Amino acid sequence: MPQPNTKVYQIAGAGVETASGITYFTDTECIAGGSLWFECQEYAPKLGYYVNFTHDGDGTVVVPSALGMQAGDSVERWWLD
């Protein structure tokens, strides 16, 4: 429990899109082409990626841990959605 003169705010929630990881893959890029974007004549591999998102957190801090302290005079619970 916190000291009597310390105020604790426990925050938990869901519904906000949160980055949870990055997936890497082999992509291609044009290295020799014509004057128009679709006139590529030679491709080379390159590193590509996309960000993974979740709406229910990333599993780092689960709700029971985020709200682990009993609410009382010096502890408030806040929910965000």
N, C-alpha and C positions, 0 to 999 in steps of 0.2 A: 504494500500500500504506500502511496505517496505521503510525504510529510504534510502536516496540516496546512502549512502555508504554500503548498504547491498545488496548482490547478492542472488537472489532466483532462484532455479532450480525446476520447477514443473515436476514430472515424472509420466507418465501414460503409460499403455501398456496392451497387451494381448498376448496369445499364449504360455506363460510359465506355465507349470503345477505347480499349487500352492496348498498346503494343505489347505482345507477349513473346516475340522472337523474330528471327530473320531466317528466311530460307534462301540458300544460295544455289545457283544452278549455272550450267554452261549455256551461255547465250551466243549469238553471233552479231557481228557488226560488219558493215560494208567498208572495205578498205580500198576498193577501186571501182569507180562507177562513172556514169555519164553526168550530164549537167542537171538531170532531173532526179529527184529522190528515189524513184522506183527503178532507175536504170543501173542497178548494182551488178557488177561483173565478177567481183571477187569478194568472198567473205572470209572472216577469221574468227576464231572463237574468242570470247571474252567472258569475264565473270559477270553474271547477272544476279539480282536478288529481288525479293519482295518482302515486305513487312507483314508478319502474321498479327492479326488483331483478335481480341476476345471481348465479349461484353460482360463477362462475369469474373473479371480479374485474371491474373496470370498464375494463380496458385501459390504465389510467394507467401502471402499472408492470408490465411483463410479467416472467415468471419469469426469463428470462436476465439481465435488468437487476437484479432483486431479489437474485439470487445471482451477481452479476458478479465478485466477488472470489474468488480461490482460497482454499479452506479451509486453515487452517494453525494455528500456535500462537496468533496474535492474532485469527484470524477463525473464527467458528463459523457453521454454517448450521443454521437451524431451519425445519422444515416444520410448518404447522398445517393441520389438516383438520377 
